[in-house]
């Protein structure tokens, strides 16, 4: 066995763990190749947070087998950890790792030429094998993800994650700092701190009522130390809940300019009735209160969020409350998900279903609102200078730019060979024509010129003479 390929589905945590798998296999002497280059080993790192994610995970597993009939196929990640019959259709030659803790041992065992019973828990004879390593690089990515927390015992009624990752655990602070330092030394200028429930970093549960004084300063302590790492230009946080945005956390944002003024706060619904059915740990009023606090402390922060449309029992009034809250906040971006029942969750058993037609109508309203709010958020920065972290210099168009029909000023001839990058507030910037094409992973000062459907066109600052 000489080569391997990894297919990754799902969240930032999964992407981080795929990098760990990549690093482990390289340490074991294998070389990474593309899926179409006949790898000896293919790992499909799956997601099952939605029915669609599970279906895609199975689809990619079957595709891996079609493309590589002689390869060893290993299914890892979250889907194998839930025993709800979704992997029963896979071929008998596919290995399934049903326990996250066994990922490294099982892969090491396979690479060393040992046989494991396919579709087993891969637990036999693995105790002395290695664990997934801490990362020294986040290969082929400009920004690096750094997982500091794992697991959730919150049991929101729509969510399968507490069944896939039930054990709440945290990476020791010193280990986080050491790993962050290694990523910086590998050339990464931006690190995204992530976890399954990041706001619970340092705690044994995600339930705030069980925290001492219902507060958690561990994440703030981590950020304060991490921000002092030399040459770490940007720190960004993945998803938080509104209660995580404490005064102390915001003080840390204000104290360190390399912590980005961007908070992703999961909302899910603007209706208190729906939030209660979801078993969320906050109300719509508490969300509004936190947003007012954040905006008094940070300069025009980017607030992004997640929304679920059509949760069982969601009325027209419930939905309108979500729309109203979104307008009040002025989200920089909304990730919109149509509710679909997830087998194994309490919400799947609720009978008061919202018709698919209604869900589609409501989703369209929110998608249109998202476009409008995102554009309004970017508009306030026109004419200013900003620093972007460049993401593309190989002549290929940035994926975001092809997602909608381009406006006249935003066509290919006005863009510099696909060169683009994100600002501190995470919106995309596309560079206009320039003879000096910037390198990938470069911090570049630009003049923001024109707002468009998906980002802002800008000119490198050195051309403003």
ABEGO torsion letter per residue (X at the ends): XABBBBBBBEBAAAAAAAAAAAAAAAAAGBBBBBAAAGBABBBBBBBAABAAAAAAAAAAAAAAAAABAABBBBBBEAAAABBAGAAAABBAABBBBABAAAAAAAAAAAAAGBBBBBGBAGABGAAABBBBBBBABBBGBABBBBBABBEBAAGBAABAAAAABABBBBBBAAAAAAAAAAAAAAGBABBBBBBABAAABGBABABAAABBGGBBAAAAAAAAAAAABBGBABBBBBBBBAAABBAAAAAAAAABAABBBBBBBBAGBABAAAAAAAGBABBAAAAAAAAAAAAAABBGBBBBBBBBBGBBGBBAAAAAAAAAAAAAAGBABBBBBBBBBBBGBAAAABABBBBAAAAAAAAAAAAAAAAAAAAAAAAAABGBBBBBBBABAAGBBBAAAAABBBBAAABAAABBGGBBBBBAAGBBBBBBBBABBBBBGBBBBBBBABBBAAEBBBBBAAABX
